[in-house]
Amino acid sequence: MNAPSSIRPMLIITAIVLLATGLLVSQQWLTSSDVKIPRGREEVVFWHFWGGADRAIVEDVAKRFNESQSDYYVRPIAMPGNNLDLKFFLSVTGGDPPDLLNIDDPVIADWGHRGAILALDEVATPEEVERLKQWLFPAARRLVTYEDHLYGVPNGLDIRALYVNKTMLARYGLSTPKTIADLDHIAETIAPPDQTEPYQHHGYLPDSRRIWAWGPVFGGQLYDLSDGQVTLTTPEIESALAWMVSYRDRYGPSEIARFRHGDQSLPGKTFPLFAERYAVVMDGQWRVRDIRAFQKSQADKREEITQFEAIPLPVPPGGKPNAGWVNGNNFVIPRGANASRGAWEFIKFWCGFDGKESAAAKTCVAGGWIPVSQNVVDEPHFQQFLEDEPMFRTFIELAGSENQFPVPVIPGAPYFNNGVKNLAESAMSSSTEPDLRQLLSEAEARIQSHIDRARNEQ
């Protein structure tokens, strides 16, 4: 039976209150501890989202930090599931925030704008902050800079590259792509556009979400930090989107949707590259580990070992080399933290800043994570890792590039992020020929309006 319209608002409010209460109670249960803090040390409560094998790595980092000094004691707390941001704001409202939080959503500017997190210059010395800016990779620095202040430190970068099934390409007499034209040739050779029977393989299909990566490759930016304006209607961004939409024109939106849906039915969420559904796929550095496991399983079965390669995104004429979209996991210190200085010391230990590069190299190797500074990359322990995993070198080279850009660190960034993805999806799935200029113009105005409102909110 449907509730009368007069009582629906009350039911909604009640549901929200119950949800908030449940989250608050679960938060208190999760953060309660019978761990005995060593005498004379200040406890640093650290919230994170890692589970499984990664959780063990996090706990090992905390253990190593705790053993390295005698002033602070980090207590890592896994906050699994969704609503981490809601749990965080409930803790802030309740006056009991954690001392340190790790996040992977583009919310730093929103939280900094609201005063929910501290700028680093409120915790660290001016000299430390300036050295940190120089120490970080440009991409890492961009991830946490809002209005010329650092509001956190990335503990690892996520970079996208193209994974190439070289064995599959060789079967078709093809080689690794170096340009956009090469990538298009691979697509049309493996999946001819005039094919009448259903496709079993594709050379490459663009993912609408990756407009954030292809925009910089084509030489464009989706936002101008100098004047605060969304810039979707530039020729470079229009060219990037037009190239992505050209695959819709080749194969039709229904075929692309059908084939993508088939990816989801692979057993055990198999990486589609392993099933040879594609010859080339864009993905992040974590796939290096998956590839090694796949090749080991082939060796164990005495099968032919499939050869793979990771390469930068191919560049069109006039584009930018080693360009793309960067994301990462970021440490932030909540306003009202009881042990902000201890949180800062743990950040330095984890990331490797201020002479702690060796410890950070060990952490990055354990997690298969991209360091945030060349100083950590240069450590012998990490160099040995690169010798053992040469495919990972591509991601390190991209991490140090000046042409890797995150979603802009501005108020309203989550809306901006989703709005751009939705725009590309709409263009690529349209049943009629899309007017790209109109779509870009409408999205630009809509997103700009949202950003302007978010910037003016307190």
N, C-alpha and C positions, 0 to 999 in steps of 0.2 A: 504494500500500500504506500502511495506517495504521501509525504508530509505536506500539510497545508502550507501555502506560500507564506502565510503570516508567521509561521514558526521556523521556517527554513534558516533565516539569519541567525536565530538563537542556536539552532542545531550546529551550524557552521562554526560559530564562536565557541560552543562547547567542545566540538571536535578539536579545534585548534588548541584550546586550553589543555585538553586531555593529552594531545600529542606533545605539547611543550612540557607538561608535567612528567609524562613518561620519559621523554628525552632527558629531562633534568635528573630524574631518579636514576636512569640508566647511567648517566654521566657520573653521578656521585658514586654509584656502585663500581663503575669501571675504574675510577680514579682513586678509590679507596685503596689503602695498602697497609700491609703489616711489615713492609720492609723497614728495617732499622737503619736510620741514617747515622753514619759514623759521627762520633762526637767531634764538634768543632767545624763541621761542614754545613754549607748552605744547600738545601735541596733545590734542584731544578726540575720542575715537572714538564715533561716534553710529550706533547701529543703528536701522533703520526698516524698514517693510514695504511702502513705496510702490514701484510700478513704472510703466512706461509714461510718459505725459505728466506724471503727478504726481511721478515720480522726478526729472524735469528741474527741476520747481519746487523740490523739496527741495534739490537741488544748487545752485540759484540762491540760495536763502536762505543756505545755508552760505557761498557765495562772497561774498555781500553782507556777511555777518557778518565773515568773514575780512578783508575790505577796510576794515571800519569801525573796527578796533582793531588793536593790535600785540602783545597779550599771548597770545592763544590762536589755535589753528588747528583748526577743526572738519573732521573727515574723515567724511562720511556714507557709510554702508555699507548697501546694500539687502540685506535678509535675506529673499528670496522664499520662497514655499511655506509649508507648515505647520510645526509644532513649534518656533515661535519661542521659546515658554516653555521647552521642553526644551533648546534651544541656549543660552538664557540661563543656566539653572541649571547646565549643563555648564561654561559659562565661569566662573561663580561658584565651582563646585567646583574647577575647575582653577586658580583664583587669577588669572584674567585676564579679568575682566568688561569690557564696554564702559563708557565714562564716562557714556553717556546712552542711553536706550532709549525708543522710542515704542510704546505698546500700545493696543489698542482692546477688550480683554476686561475683564470686571469682576473683576480679580484683585488690585487694589491692596491691599485689606485683607489678603488671604492672604499676599501678599509682604511687606507691612509687618509683619504679625504674626510671620512667620518671620525677620524681620531681614534680608531679602534686598535691600531698598531703603531709602534714607535718608529720614527725615522732613526737610522743608525747613528746619526750625529747626536741623538738624545741619549745614547748608551756608550758609544765608542768615542775616543778622542778625535779631534779634527785631523790630526796627523794620521791616525789609523784609517779614517774614512778616505782620505786622499790617496794613501798607499793602496788601499783596497780597490779603488776605482782603476788604478793603473795595473793592478795585479790580475784583475778579472779579464777573461775574454770579452771583446765588445758585445757579443751576443748575450753573455751572462749579465753584463752590466745593464743592457737594455731591458732585460726581464724584470728588473727590480727598481728602476729609476722612475720616479714620479716627481714632476716639478723640480728637477735638478737635485733631488734628495734620494738616497738609497733607502728603501723601506724594507730591505731584507737582503738575503744572500742566497743564490741558488746553490743547492748541494749537488746538483747534477743536471746535465742538459739532455734534452731529447731532440735529436736531429733526424730529418728525413732525407733519405737517399733512394736511388733506384737499385733494387736487387735484380740481378740478371741471371737467368738459368742458361749458362753458356752451352751446356750440353744440348738443350732444346734448340737454341739458336743455330748451333752447328748442323743440326739435322736439316734445317731449312737453308743452309748455306749462308747464314747471316752472322754478323759480328756485333760486338758491343756497341750500342749507340753513343755517338759523340755530339750529335745535334738533334734538334727537334725533327728535322727532316728524316734523320736516321730512325728515330722512334716511330714516326708515321710509316716509314717503309717496312719496319718490322711488323707493325699492326696489320698493314694491308697484305703482306706476304703470308702471314700465318692465318689470318682471317680475311680472305678476299671479300670486299663489300658486296659483290654481286652473287655471293654464295646463296644457293636456294635452300639447302638442308640446314637444320639447326646447328649452330656452332658448338663444337666440343672444346675448342681452344681459342684464345685470343692472344695476340702478341702483346697488346697493352690496351687498357681502358682507363681514362682519367677518372679520378674520384672527385666528385663535386666539392667535397670538404677541403680539397688541397688547392683551391684557388689562393689560399694564404701562402702557399709555397710557390706556385707558378707565377703569381703577380710579380714578386721580386726577380724571378728568373727572367721574365720578359722586360725587366728594367723599371718596373713601376713600384709605387708605394700606395697603400690603401688609406693612408692618413698622413697629414702634414703636421708634424709636431711644432713647427715654428709658428703656425697661425691657428692651430686647433681645428683644421677643416678636414672632413672626410673627402677623399680624392678617388672615388670609384670611377669617375667619368674621364680619367686621363686616357690617352691613346694606348699606353702600355697595358693598363689593366683591361681595357676593352679588347686588346689583341690577345691577351692571355685567356680571357673568357671565350673569345671567338674560337681560339684553337681548341679549347676543351669541348666546346659545343660542336666542333667539326666531327667529333666521334659520334655524336648523336645523329648528324647528317649521314655519316657512313653506314651506320648499323640500325638506326631507328631507336627511339626511346624504349619501346617495348622489348626489343632484343637485349639492350643493355640491362634493363630491369630484370628480365628473365635470367640472364647469365649471372648477375650479381646475387640474385636470390639463390641460385644453385650453389654459390660459394658457401652459403650458410648451412647447407645440408651435408657438407663434408664431415666425415666421422671425426669426433673429438676435436672439432674446430681446427682441422688441419690447415696449415698455411697454404693458400691456393697455389703458390709457386711450386710446392712439393708435388701437388697433384697434376702439374703441368696444365692447369687451366689457363695460365698466363706464362709468357716468357719473361715478362718484365713487370715488376710490382714496386710501388713506392711504399716504404715502411721505415721503421726506426731501428736504432742500433741493437735493440733487444733481440732481433731476429738472428743476429750472428750466433747466439747461443743455440737457438732452435735449429739453425742450419747444421751446426756441428753435431747436435744430437741426431738429426736426420741422417747425416752422412755416416755416423757411427752405426746406426741401425742398419744401413745398407751394407756396411762392411761386415757386421755380425751375420747378416744373411748371405754374405758372399755375392752380393749384387754389384753391378757396375756403380761406381761412385759418381753421382751427379756433381758437376762443377758449377759453382756459383761465383758471382762477383758483385761487389757493391760499388756504385759509381755516383758522382755528383749528378744533379738534374741537368740533362742536356740543355744547351742554350740556343735560342733562335738568333738570327742576325740582329745585332744591336742590344742583345740581352746582357746579363751580368753573370760571370762565372762564379761557381761555388756559392750560389744564392739559394735562398729558400726560407722556410719558416722554422723557427726554433721555439721550443717550449721547455719546461723544466719543473723540477720540484724546488720550492723556495721556503727557506726558513724565515719566519717573521716573529717578532717579539710583541705580544699583546701589551697595550697600555694597561697599567695596573698590575703588571707582573711583579711578583715578590722578589724574584732573583734575576733581574734583567742582565746584570753584569755576568752572572754565571752562565746565562743563556748565550751571551755573546762569546764567552770563552769556549763553550761547546761548539758553537758555529765555526769558530776558527779551527778547532781541532778537526771537525768533520771535513770541512772544505779544504783545509791545508794552508790557510793564510797565516802569516806571521811566523814562518819557520816551521810549520807543521806539515809540510808537503809530503814527507815520508809516510806519516800516518794516513793522510788522505789517499795516497796512491794505493795503499793496502785496502782501504775501504772501497775505492772505485773498482779495483780488480775483483774483490769479493762479490760486488753487486753487478758487475758488468756495466758500470755507469761511466758517462763521459765527464771527465774533470772540468772544472770551471776556470782553470788557469793553465797556461802553458808550463808554469813552474811545476805543477803536479805531473803533467804529462812527461816532463823531462826526468822525473825520478826513475832510478834504475828498475825498481819493482814494476812500474807501469810500462817502461820500455820493454821489459821482458814479456809482459802480457801482450804487447803489440807484436813482438816477434812470434809469439805463439798463435795470435789471432790477427793475421795481417789484414783481413777484411775490415777490422775495426779501425784501421788507419784512415780510411775514407771519412769516417764520422769525426775523427779528431781533426783532420784537415778542414772539414766544414765548420767545426766548432770554432776554429780560430779565424774564420773568414769575416771580413767586414760586411758581407752581404747577406748575413742571416738575421732575420727580423722576427720578433714575436708579435702577437696581437698587441696593438698599442696599449701602453700602460696608462690608461685614462679612466676616469669615472664612466661607467656604462660599457666597459670593455666586454663583459659577457654578452650583452645584447648585440654589440658590434660584431663579435665573433660569430654568433648564431645567425645574425642577419645576412652576413656575407655568404655563409655556407648555404643558407636558404635561397639566396639569390642565384647562386650557381646551380643548385639542384633544380630550381624552377626552370632555368634556361636549358639545362641538359635533359630534362624530362618532359618538356613541353610537347604536346601533340601537334602543335602548329609551329611554323617558323618563328622563333622568338625575335622580338625587336630588342637587341642587346642594349642599344643606346638608351632606350626608354626604361628598360629594367634597371640599368645602372643608375640612371638619373633619379628614378623614384626611390630606389634603395638608398642612395646617397642622401637625399632629403630626409627620408624617414629616420635613418641612423643618426644624421646630424642633429635632428630635433631631439632625439632621445639623449644624446651625449650632452647637448646644451642644458637640458633639464637636470641631468645627473650632476653636472658640474655646479649647478646653482643650488643643489640640495645640500643641507647641512646635517 
